[in-house]
């Protein structure tokens, strides 16, 4: 089901690009937008450009982010790149504003589905996650700044009408992603389990975050349990849920929104 979800989300993004955004020279956000620029101003196909621009980031991300997350991301990027290469660019709606809004909404729908499948569509998401883990820089601010570069490039290369339409498309995409996935940058996870040692080892092996472990006692059964607490980014939510169920399907998990984090957000260096 996870693979089907990634394929569906990726193909929705392809439809949004080639049938709604690219025909009107309206760009998407992130590295996909830069791929569109390459596809519009050079003979290089947008799908090939998307793959080539993502390749170095995927290699870096494989080393610095969760292996499973990056492998899923690579799968999504390949599907999007192949789809952009195969599906012809064709105008569906003549109205540029409607195409910008609907194309942005479709892109957000596709990205949201891919996020729910413990993956991303590559590009700026990978850069944002790496920087936020190393510096705890607000990922939303970082992504907005990088997307602003795409808008400025769009304005100079084409015209400022296209740039403003691109801004509309990016705004709609963000809103739809937030509605489908979650609009909170950080989440606190509290896990109550009988398999504390196994859970600790599994999470530390596959997750970049640190953990705090506490002893607990069941209020009714009086059985001893472990309580594991960690703070994660929104991009890691589905990956963490999958990791938890791999160890203990009966674990009690409480997920809460986190307003602010002080101190180390990433795993501390053991040295």
C-alpha positions in Angstrom: 0.0 0.0 0.0 2.9 2.4 0.8 4.4 1.9 -2.7 1.0 2.4 -4.3 0.5 5.6 -2.3 3.9 7.0 -3.5 3.1 6.1 -7.1 -0.3 7.8 -6.9 1.1 10.9 -5.3 4.0 11.2 -7.7 1.7 10.8 -10.8 -0.7 13.5 -9.4 2.3 15.8 -9.3 3.2 14.9 -12.9 -0.3 15.7 -14.1 -0.2 19.0 -12.2 3.1 20.0 -13.8 2.6 18.9 -17.4 -1.1 19.7 -17.8 -1.6 22.8 -15.7 1.6 24.6 -14.7 4.3 24.1 -17.4 1.9 25.0 -20.4 1.4 28.4 -18.8 5.0 28.9 -17.7 3.9 28.7 -14.1 6.5 27.1 -11.9 6.2 24.8 -8.9 8.1 25.3 -5.6 11.6 24.0 -4.9 13.9 22.0 -7.1 10.9 21.0 -9.2 10.5 24.7 -10.2 14.1 24.9 -11.2 13.7 21.7 -13.3 10.7 23.4 -15.0 12.9 26.4 -15.8 15.6 24.2 -17.3 12.9 22.4 -19.3 11.4 25.6 -20.6 14.6 27.5 -21.5 16.7 24.5 -22.8 16.0 21.4 -24.9 16.5 19.2 -21.8 13.3 17.4 -20.8 11.9 18.5 -17.4 11.9 14.9 -16.1 15.6 14.5 -16.9 16.4 17.8 -15.4 14.5 16.9 -12.2 16.4 13.6 -11.9 19.8 15.2 -12.5 19.3 18.1 -10.0 18.0 15.7 -7.3 20.7 13.1 -7.8 23.5 14.8 -5.7 21.0 15.7 -2.9 19.7 12.1 -2.8 23.3 10.8 -2.3 24.0 13.3 0.5 20.6 12.6 2.1 21.2 8.9 2.0 24.3 9.5 4.2 22.7 12.1 6.6 19.0 11.1 6.8 17.2 7.9 7.5 17.9 5.1 5.0 14.3 4.1 4.6 13.1 7.7 4.1 15.7 8.4 1.4 15.1 5.1 -0.4 11.4 6.0 -0.5 12.3 9.5 -1.7 14.4 8.1 -4.5 11.5 5.9 -5.6 9.2 9.0 -5.7 11.8 11.1 -7.6 12.2 8.4 -10.2 8.5 8.0 -10.7 8.1 11.8 -11.0 11.0 12.1 -13.4 9.8 9.2 -15.6 6.3 10.6 -15.6 7.4 14.1 -16.6 9.4 12.5 -19.4 6.6 10.3 -20.7 3.4 12.5 -20.2 3.2 15.2 -22.9 2.9 18.9 -22.0 -0.6 19.8 -22.9 -2.9 22.7 -22.1 -6.1 21.6 -20.3 -7.5 25.0 -19.2 -6.9 28.2 -21.1 -7.3 30.4 -18.0 -3.8 31.0 -16.5 -5.0 31.9 -13.0 -7.3 28.9 -12.7 -4.5 26.7 -14.0 -2.1 28.1 -11.4 -4.5 27.5 -8.5 -5.6 24.1 -9.6 -2.1 23.0 -10.6 -0.8 24.2 -7.2 -3.6 22.3 -5.4 -2.9 19.1 -7.3 0.8 19.4 -6.5 0.0 19.9 -2.8 -2.3 16.8 -3.0 0.5 14.7 -4.5 3.2 15.9 -2.1 0.9 15.4 0.9 0.2 11.8 -0.2 4.0 11.1 -0.7 4.7 12.6 2.8 2.1 10.3 4.3 4.0 7.3 2.8 7.2 8.2 4.7 8.9 9.8 1.7 9.4 13.2 0.1 9.6 14.5 -3.5 13.3 15.3 -3.0 14.9 18.7 -3.8 14.6 21.5 -1.2 12.9 19.2 1.3 16.1 17.3 1.7 18.2 20.4 2.0 15.8 21.8 4.6 15.8 18.6 6.7 19.6 18.4 6.7 20.0 22.1 7.7 17.3 21.9 10.3 18.9 18.9 11.9 22.3 20.4 12.0 21.4 24.0 13.0 17.8 23.6 14.2 16.8 26.3 11.7 13.1 26.6 11.2 12.5 24.5 8.1 9.4 26.5 7.0 11.4 29.7 6.9 14.3 28.0 5.0 12.0 26.4 2.4 10.2 29.8 1.9 13.5 31.5 1.3 14.7 28.9 -1.2 11.3 29.1 -3.0 11.6 32.9 -3.2 14.7 32.3 -5.3 12.6 30.3 -7.8 10.1 33.1 -7.9 12.8 35.8 -8.6 14.4 33.7 -11.3 10.9 33.2 -12.8 10.4 36.9 -12.9 13.7 37.7 -14.6 13.5 34.8 -17.1 9.9 35.1 -18.2 7.8 38.0 -16.8 6.6 39.2 -13.4 3.1 38.0 -14.2 4.5 34.5 -14.3 6.4 35.2 -11.1 3.2 36.3 -9.3 1.3 33.3 -10.6 4.1 31.1 -9.4 3.7 32.6 -6.0 0.0 31.8 -6.0 0.8 28.2 -7.1 3.4 27.8 -4.3 1.0 29.3 -1.7 -1.8 26.9 -2.7 0.6 23.9 -2.7 1.7 24.7 0.8 -1.8 25.1 2.1 -3.0 21.8 0.6 0.1 19.9 1.9 -0.6 21.3 5.4 -4.2 20.2 5.2 -3.4 16.7 4.1 -0.3 16.1 6.3 0.4 18.4 9.2 1.2 22.1 9.5 3.3 21.8 12.7 7.1 21.7 12.2 7.8 19.7 15.3 5.9 17.0 17.2 6.6 15.3 20.6 6.2 11.5 20.6 5.7 9.7 23.9 5.8 5.9 23.7 4.7 3.6 26.6 5.9 0.0 25.9 6.9 -3.3 27.6 9.8 -3.6 25.1 11.8 -0.6 26.1 15.3 -1.9 25.2 14.2 -3.2 21.8 12.3 0.1 21.1 15.3 2.2 22.1 17.7 0.3 20.0 15.4 0.3 16.9 14.7 4.0 17.1 18.3 5.0 17.7 19.4 2.8 14.8 16.9 4.3 12.3 16.3 7.8 13.6 18.5 10.8 13.9 16.9 12.1 17.1 17.9 11.4 20.7 15.6 9.7 23.2 14.7 10.2 26.9 13.7 7.0 28.7 11.7 6.9 31.9 10.4 4.1 34.1 6.6 3.8 34.5 4.1 1.7 36.3 0.6 0.7 34.9 -2.1 2.4 37.0 -4.4 -0.7 36.8 -2.0 -3.6 36.3 0.9 -2.2 38.2 3.2 -3.7 35.6 6.5 -2.0 35.0 6.9 -0.3 31.6 9.3 2.1 29.9 8.3 5.5 28.6 10.3 6.8 25.7 10.0 10.5 24.6 11.5 12.2 21.6 10.8 15.3 19.5 10.7 14.9 15.7 10.1 17.0 12.6 6.8 16.6 10.8 8.5 14.9 7.9 9.5 12.0 10.1 6.1 11.2 11.6 5.0 8.3 9.5 8.5 6.8 9.5 8.5 6.9 13.3 5.0 5.3 13.5 6.2 2.5 11.3 9.3 2.0 13.4 7.3 1.7 16.6 4.8 -0.8 15.2 7.7 -2.9 13.9 8.8 -3.5 17.5 5.5 -3.3 19.5 2.1 -3.2 17.8 0.5 -2.8 21.3 2.6 0.2 22.3 0.6 3.3 23.6 1.8 6.3 21.6 0.8 9.9 22.3 1.7 12.5 19.6 1.4 16.2 20.5 2.1 19.4 18.7 5.3 21.2 19.9 5.4 25.0 19.9 9.1 25.4 20.5 12.2 23.4 21.3 15.2 24.7 23.3 18.5 22.9 23.4 19.6 20.1 21.2 17.0 18.9 18.7 19.2 16.4 17.0 21.0 13.4 18.5 24.0 14.6 20.6 27.5 13.6 19.5 28.7 10.7 21.7 32.2 12.1 21.4 
